[in-house]
Structure formats: structure tokens, C-alpha cells
Amino acid sequence: MKQSDGFDPRRLRPREPGNWRKRFITALAALCAAAGVLLAMAGAATLIGHPSALGSLNGSPAGSAVLLVVGLLLLWTGIALWRMGRRRSRRGNDLSMSRHLMKKRK
């Protein structure tokens, strides 16, 4: 099939402007995952014998285990929200064309 030089498939269905809510949720999910990593690391550090990083909050082994579990749950929630946001932003209303057809021909 011969393509003309003036054909641009992206013009067939123009993209809508970016949605700030999706970006906000994705950023919030990334912050949630980062906080989960930090909490899990603090809990794990106390469990393996290093001094407590958060004072009396994780001074006991039971408190540090709770901190570790909460950190891991926060990390899992952040990753799940981030993946959901990325999936929704990638879905879009674009044409169902393969990626190599969208490239410009020389």
C-alpha cells in the first residue's frame, strides 16, 4: 500500500488535553509508595537489630513488625494506584493502529 507524504494518522482523532486529576492521582500514588518503602525499611531495620529510627514508635519488636506490615501495605496500595493511573492514561481514545504505522515515513 502506497502512502502519500501528507498523511498523518494522528490528525484523524486529535488527542484531548491532559487531565490533571489523573496526574494528581499518579503523583499521590508515587508518594504513597515512597512512604511505604520508608516505613517498611524503618520497621525492618528495627527487627534486624539496628537502633530505632522513629523513636518510641518502633521501639519494641511488635511495634516494628506493625510498622513493617503497614509500610508494605502502603507500598502495595501505592503501586496498585500508580499502575491503575498509568493504565487509564495509556488507554485513551486513540485509533487501534500499530505503533510503527504512526511513525513518519522519509
ABEGO torsion letter per residue (X at the ends): XBBBAABBAAAABBBBBBBAAAAAAAAAAAAAAAAAAAAAAAAAAAAAGBBBAAEAAAABAAAAAAAAAAAAAAAAAAAAAAAAAAAAAAAEABBBBBAAAABBBX
